[in-house]
Amino acid sequence: MRTERFKGVLLSTALIVTSFSLLALLIPPTGPASAVPCCPPYYEVIATVTSMIDGDTTWVRIENIVEELDPEGEVYEGNSEKVRYEGGVDAPETWTNPPEPGSLEATEFIENLIPVGATVYLDLNDLSIGGQTGRPYRGARERLIAVIYVEIEGWWVNVNAELLRWGMEEYPEFDWLKYIYYPSEWDPYEWLEDNYPYVRGYTPPPPQSVDVDISPGYQSGVPRAMLTYAVTVTNTDNELDGYYLSVSDSAGWAPTISENLLENIEPSENRIVTLSVTIPENAVGYADDNIIVIVTSMADNTMSDNDSCITHAVSPKAEFSLATLYDVNLDLNHWIENGSKLVAKFYKYDNITLQAENVIDEFSPPKHIENIENLPHPLDLPVEIVTLVLTTDNTENVISTIASFTVRKVDLEMRSMDIPFYWSMAPPGSEERLDLETEFMEIPFYWAQTPS
């Protein structure tokens, strides 16, 4: 059934393309030949873009499944998924040092095409099989493999094809079809043809009388944290104007803006207002609120612009892990309502004998604290037990305990396995190598007294 439907779509597309080609012979062109709007493409899934990874991989949230899918693919509404672009398309890597030429530009190109909050339409690759699980629609890293479509000003655009066309023109030395040999429903060379209907080839629309931009486009926080965004409003007209501002959101978290009316803005002048949203205490972990600010001209209410951003609610977190024999990592994301100091207290294994303490933060509550820190033992001793507590100005007065971590044998085992790798990466004869050698030899000495 899926193959017959796919063939039907190809046949319909071929007829449509042929019709447009015949019309092009009769009607004088008003723009590039490829700038031809076309009918909606085939897709199975509607999703919302939540973040960018790089030029060929995007995070989305599944909103709706419009066609029957193989349930073994485990594609469900509400899921967050990484989508890897299909058709053999590959973009330069951003994770290398330095990033590969064109990698940052490719990411920016995709961000402009499908910004965070955009609605996209996924045609999943039935021929992809997950590397570890064997699930359909997925690649070796279990990411969804798909062609992504987006509707822009009434035109349907194949994002994969847009990236391929742009990349081959801007960075021809790069192999943009590196994975063309992978099993795929699509022939990407068709995307490069002049009559391929799902590409833009268009010129930007004429300037509006106003432009609005929200920065950043995405933030996350724990319940009760207040996040702020900068909303920049620019007069792009040639005359003095003023603007009405309104705000709406999808989750009902009651965002506000510092000003609802901007008056007497000169041409090319911009004003910045603050958008604020407080994540509700009852926000479900990993929930999103899509916030939209609409700016309308006072001189002509038909002229307006809007931009959106996403506020993401995450569960509070305070997690320790062993970094070295003498250090711990703290991954912290918490809302603090009282107290004055956040303190890491280091104890011996009896959990009574306090060895030393490290004041992580001093503050006036309430405060949202989010950071990842390396905390060395203040006495440069092996870490046994470390406890994160909230105190008054006097660190002996503990108000509450937020997290506690006990170093166990399994932690020492993992560290022993890590040290040879880091040792091989350190320069020969360096102090770093000497420290790693010393630590490696000391671990067996402390093994006996470390709990299981």
N, C-alpha and C positions, 0 to 999 in steps of 0.2 A: 504493500500500500504506500509506504513512504517513498519507494523508488518511482512508482507510477505518478505520485503527486509531484515529485521532484522533476520528472521528465515533462509533466504537464506545465510546470512553471517555466522550464527551459524553452518549451515550444511557444508558450505565450510570450515570453520575453523576446524570442527570436522574431515573432510576428510583429510585436510592438516596435522592435528596433528597425525592422524592414519598413514599417509604415512611416516611422520618423525619417528614415533615409529618403523615401520617396517624397515626403513633404518638403524636405530640405532642398530638393531640386526645384520646387515650385515657389517657395516662399523665400524672399531675401533674408539672409541671416542677420540677426540682431546681436549676436554674441558668439562665443566659441561654439564649435559644432558639438562639443561634448556636454554643453550646458542645456540638456534636454530633460525636463521633468518626466518622471515615469511613474507607472503604477506601483502600489506597495509591493515589496518583495516578499518572498516566503520567509517566515520565521516561526519559531516555536515558543519563544520566551520573551517577555517584556521585563526589563530590569532598569535599575537606577544606578548611575555611576557614583561610587562612593569615594574612590581615590585612584591615583595613578601610581603604577609601579615603575614602568619605563615605557619606551616607545612601542612595545608590542604586547604589553600585558596590563590589564586594568582590573581593579576590584569593582564588583557590582553587587547590588542586592536584588535578588529575584523577587519581582513583584507579582507576576502573573504568568501562568503556563497556558498558552492558548491552543497548543496541539498536543495530542497524546504522545507521551514519551515512554521509553523503556524504563520501568520503575527501578531496575537495577542500576541505572545511572545516578540515582539518589539526588536528583535535581528537584528541590522543593521550594515552594513559595516562602519567602522570609529568609532563605539561606543567603549568606555572604559568600561569594565565589570569586576566585581569580579566573579571568578569561584570557587565554592565550590566543592571539590572532591566527586564523587558519589561512590556508592557501599557500603554505610554504614560506610565508612572509617572516622575515627576521629583521630586527633593528639593532644598531650598535649597542653595546653594553655600557650601562652607567656605573656598574660596580667596580670596574677596573680602576687602577691608579696609574696615570690619570684616566678619566672616562674616555672611551673610544670616540674618535671624531664623529660628530653627528648625533651622538646618543642623547645629549641634553636637548639638542634642537628637535630631535624626533619626539621626545617626551613632551616638549612645549607644543609641537604641532598637534599632537593628539589631545592635549589639555585644551587647546583652543577649539578643536573640532567637537569633542564631547567633554565639556567641563564637568566638574563634580556637580551632581544634581540633575544632569541631563538624563532624559529617558532614551534608552537604547533598545534595539530589537535584535535578538540573537537567533541565528540559524546554526544550530549545533551540528558538528561533523559526526554523522552516524558511523563513519569508518574508523574513528579514533577509539582506541582501547587503552584504559588506564594501565600504567606500567606495573604497579604493585597489586592492584585490586581487580583488574580486568573489567572495570566499569565502563560502559559505553560513554561516548562523547568526551572522554578525558585523555590527556596525554601522559607521557612518562612521569611527570611530576603531579599527576592527579588534578591538573587544572582543566577547566572546561575549554574545549577547542571549538572556536566558532567564528563565523563571519558576523561582524557587528554592523548594524544599520542604524542610522539616525535620520530623523526628518528635519530638514533645514529649510525654512521658508517655503514649505510645501513640496520640497524636492527630497526624494529618498536618496541617501548617500551611503555607499559601502565604505566604511571606515578603513577596512583592510586595503581596499583598492586605492583609496586616497593616500594612505601612507606609502604604499608601493610606488605610486606615480611620483609623489613628492620626493621620496628617498632616491629613486633612480635618477631624477633630474638634479637634485642638490648634491648628492654624494655618490656619483656613479662608480667610484672605485670600490664601494662596499657591496658585498653579495647579499642583496635584499631578498633573494629567493633561495636562501641557504637550505631550507628544509622542504623544497619542492618535491623531493622523492618520498615524503611521508604520505600515507594513504589519505586521500582527500576527495570530497565531493566536487571541488571546484578546480578549474584551470585558470590560474592567475594571469596567464598570458591574455586571456579574454578581457581581463580588467584593463589591460593596456591598450586595447583597440579603441579607435576614435569613436565608434558607435556604441561603446558600452554605456548603458543608460544610467547606471547608479553612481555617477561621479559628478562633481560640481562643474569645474571649469568655468566658474562664474566670477563676476566682478563684485566687490563689496557694495552693499546698498549705500545710497547717498547718506551723508552725515545727518544724524538726528539733531534736534535743537538742544538735547541734553544727553549726557552720558553718566551712568552710575556704575561704580565698582565697589565690591565688598571684599575686604581683606582682613584676615585670611579667609579662604573659601571653606575651610574645614577646621574644626577644633573639637577636642574631646575633654570631658571632665567627669568627676564623680557627682552623685546627687548632692544638691545644696551648693555646688560651686557656681559662681557667676562668671560667665565668659563674655568678653567684649570684642567687637569687630569695628573696624574703621570703614565708614561708608563715604566714599568720595563722590561728590556731585559736581560735574563740570558743565558749564555753559558752552555748548559747541555751536551756538548760533552767532550771528553777526550783530545782534542787538542785546541791550540790557534785558534781563528776564528774572523771574523768581519761580520757585518751585514748591509744590505740595509733596510731602513725603508720607507714605503709609507703609505699614508692615503687616505681614500675615505669616502664619506658620502652619505646618501640617500636624503637629503633635499637641497643640494647645498649651505650649509652655509660656505663653504670654510675653514674647519679646517686646522690647520697647526701644525707641530711638530718642536721642537727646533733644532733637528739634524736628517739628513736623512742618515747619515753614521756613524757607530760605528766600530772602528778598534781596533785590538790587544786586544781582550777580552780573558782573561785566563779561563780555565775550572772552572766552578762553580762561576765565577765572574758575577756580574750583573751591568748594567748601567741604570740610570734613565733619561729619556728625558721628556720634557713637551709637552703635547698636548693642544692646545688652540683653542677655537671656540667662536666667537662673534655672539650672537643671532641677526639676522637682524632686523632693525627697523620695517619692514613690516611683520614680522613673525606673522602668524595667532595664536591667543590665543590657548594655549594647543596643539601646534604643536610639533612634535618630529623630531630629526635628529639622525639617527643611524650611528655612526662613527666607522669605522673599520681601525685598524692599522695592516699592514702586515710586518713581519720581515723575511728576506731571508738571508740564509748563503752565504757569499762571497766564501767560499771554495767549496760548493756544492749547486747550486741554486735549486736543487730538495728538499732541506730540508728547511722548513719554518714553521712559526706558526703565528697565528693572534689572536687578541682579539677585543672586541667591547665595546662600551659604548653608552649611550643615553643622549642627551641634550634635555631638555623639555622646551618649551617656555610657560610662563604663563603671564596673563595680570597683569599690575601694580596694586598694592593694597595698600590702606591706610584706615583702618577701625577702628573706636573707638567703644567701648562698655563699659557699666557701670560695674565695678567690685564690688565696694562697694559704699556707699554714698559718700565716700571721695576719690575714686580711679577710674581710667579708664584703660581699656586694649587697647593697640594699636597693631594691626596686620599690619605690614608694609613690603612691598616688592616693592622697587622703584629704578629707575635709576635717579641720581641727576647729572645735567650737569653744574650747576653754584652755586654760593653762598659759604658760609663758615660754616653756622650752621643750624641745624635742631632744631626747638624750638616748644614746646607745650605751648601756652599762655592760661591762665585761665581767663575768663571774667565772670562778673555778667550777669544776664538775659537781661540787656539792650544792651549787646554786645558792649558796649563802655567802661565801667569801667574795666580796667585791674587789676586783683587782684594779679597775680604772674605769673611767667613763669618757665619752666623747659627745659634746654638745653639738648636735647636727644643725639646729635652727633655733633662733630666738625670735619671737613674733608677738603681735597683738591680735588675739582672736576676734572674729573668726578668720580662718585663712585656709586657702587651698594650697597644699604642698605637693609638688610632683617633681621627682628627680630620681636619677639613678646614681648612686654614690659608691665609691670604694672607701671602706672604713678600716683603716689599720688599727691593730691593737695598740692603744696608747703607750704600752710598756714594751712593745715589740716582742710580745710573747705569743706562743701558739694560742689560737682562739679555742676556747672550750665551750662557753655559753655566752651568747650576747642577747640582750633584751632591749627592745625599743619601748621607751616609756614617755609619757607626757607628765611634766612636772611644773611646779610653780617656779618663781625666780630661784628658790632654793632647790637644787636638784635632788636633795634628800627627800623632799615632799612629793612623792609619786601620786599623781591623780589617777592614771590608768595605764595599763600595759597594752600596747598596740600589737606587738609581735615578739616572738622569742625563737631562738635558733640554737640547737645543740649540735656541735660537730660530732659526727659518728664515724665509725670505721669505713662505711661506704664512701663518705666524703673524702677521706684520706686516700682510699683506693683510686677514686676518680682523679684526684690531684696527682697521684703518683704516675698515672697513665698520661696525664697532660704534660708533665714537666719535660719528658724527652722531646716532645714536639717543639715546645717553646725554646728549649736548649738548642735544637738544631737551627732555629731561625735567628738566634742571637749571634752577634759578631764574635768570631773567635777571640779569646783573651779578654772579652769585655767583662765589666762588673756584673752585667745582667747574667751572664753564664755562670759566674762564680756564685751569685746568689741562688740560682736555680740548683746548682750542684750541692750547695750547703743545705738547702731546703730538702732536696731529695734524700740526703743522708740522714737528716734529722727525723723524717717521718717515721721510720721504724722504731726510733727511740720512744716516740709518744704513742705508738700503736697500742701498747699493752694497757695503758690507762684510758684509752678512748672507748666509750661504750659502743655496743653493737647497734 
